[in-house]
Amino acid sequence: MNQKEMNQTKMNQTKMNQTGMNQTGASFFRQFFSLYIALVLQNVVTLSVNLTDNVMLGAYSETSLAGVAAATPSVFVYQMRLAAFG
């Protein structure tokens, strides 16, 4: 290895040690925002489905809407466990 290659390798190692990863800033943010957009869209879809369910049940009867409102927290915990543990 010549001196230029050794200096470049040392700079890359220093950069990797400082950031904790072997990526450039632009590459990291590109990956981060692609994941971020997917998560935001998934949450928008979930909230839209829940809103539609509430509107339909509210038009049906107050009792059914109250039953769904009572069960929603336990369903949410169940969905989060499924998401976490696959």
C-alpha positions as CSV (number, residue, x, y, z in Angstrom):
1,M,0.0,0.0,0.0
2,N,1.3,3.4,-0.8
3,Q,1.1,6.4,1.4
4,K,-2.0,7.9,-0.2
5,E,-4.0,4.7,0.2
6,M,-2.9,4.3,3.8
7,N,-4.0,7.9,4.5
8,Q,-7.4,7.3,2.8
9,T,-7.9,4.1,4.8
10,K,-7.0,5.8,8.0
11,M,-9.5,8.7,7.2
12,N,-12.2,6.1,6.4
13,Q,-11.6,4.3,9.7
14,T,-11.7,7.6,11.6
15,K,-15.0,8.6,9.9
16,M,-16.5,5.2,10.6
17,N,-15.5,5.4,14.3
18,Q,-16.9,8.9,14.7
19,T,-20.3,8.1,13.1
20,G,-20.6,4.5,14.2
21,M,-21.5,3.5,10.7
22,N,-19.9,3.2,7.3
23,Q,-22.2,5.5,5.3
24,T,-22.0,9.0,4.0
25,G,-24.5,11.5,5.3
26,A,-26.5,11.6,2.1
27,S,-26.8,7.8,2.0
28,F,-27.9,7.6,5.6
29,F,-30.6,10.2,5.2
30,R,-31.8,8.6,1.9
31,Q,-32.3,5.3,3.7
32,F,-33.8,7.0,6.8
33,F,-36.4,9.0,4.9
34,S,-37.4,6.1,2.7
35,L,-38.1,4.1,5.9
36,Y,-39.7,7.2,7.5
37,I,-42.1,7.7,4.6
38,A,-43.2,4.0,4.6
39,L,-43.9,4.2,8.4
40,V,-45.9,7.5,8.0
41,L,-48.0,6.0,5.2
42,Q,-48.7,2.9,7.2
43,N,-49.9,5.0,10.1
44,V,-52.1,7.2,7.9
45,V,-53.7,4.1,6.4
46,T,-54.3,2.6,9.9
47,L,-55.8,5.8,11.2
48,S,-58.0,6.1,8.1
49,V,-59.4,2.6,8.6
50,N,-60.1,3.3,12.2
51,L,-61.8,6.6,11.4
52,T,-64.0,4.8,8.8
53,D,-64.9,2.1,11.3
54,N,-65.9,4.7,13.9
55,V,-68.1,6.6,11.4
56,M,-69.8,3.4,10.2
57,L,-70.4,2.1,13.7
58,G,-71.6,5.6,14.9
59,A,-74.2,5.5,12.1
60,Y,-75.3,2.0,13.2
61,S,-75.8,2.5,17.0
62,E,-74.3,4.1,20.0
63,T,-74.0,0.8,21.8
64,S,-71.8,-0.8,19.1
65,L,-69.6,2.3,19.0
66,A,-69.2,2.1,22.8
67,G,-68.2,-1.5,22.5
68,V,-65.6,-0.8,19.9
69,A,-64.3,2.1,21.9
70,A,-63.9,-0.2,25.0
71,A,-62.1,-2.9,23.0
72,T,-59.8,-0.6,21.0
73,P,-57.0,-0.3,23.6
74,S,-56.6,-4.1,24.0
75,V,-56.6,-4.5,20.2
76,F,-53.9,-1.8,19.9
77,V,-51.7,-3.6,22.4
78,Y,-52.2,-6.9,20.5
79,Q,-51.3,-5.2,17.2
80,M,-48.1,-3.7,18.7
81,R,-47.1,-7.1,20.1
82,L,-47.5,-8.6,16.7
83,A,-45.5,-5.8,15.1
84,A,-42.7,-6.2,17.6
85,F,-42.4,-9.9,17.7
86,G,-43.5,-10.7,14.1
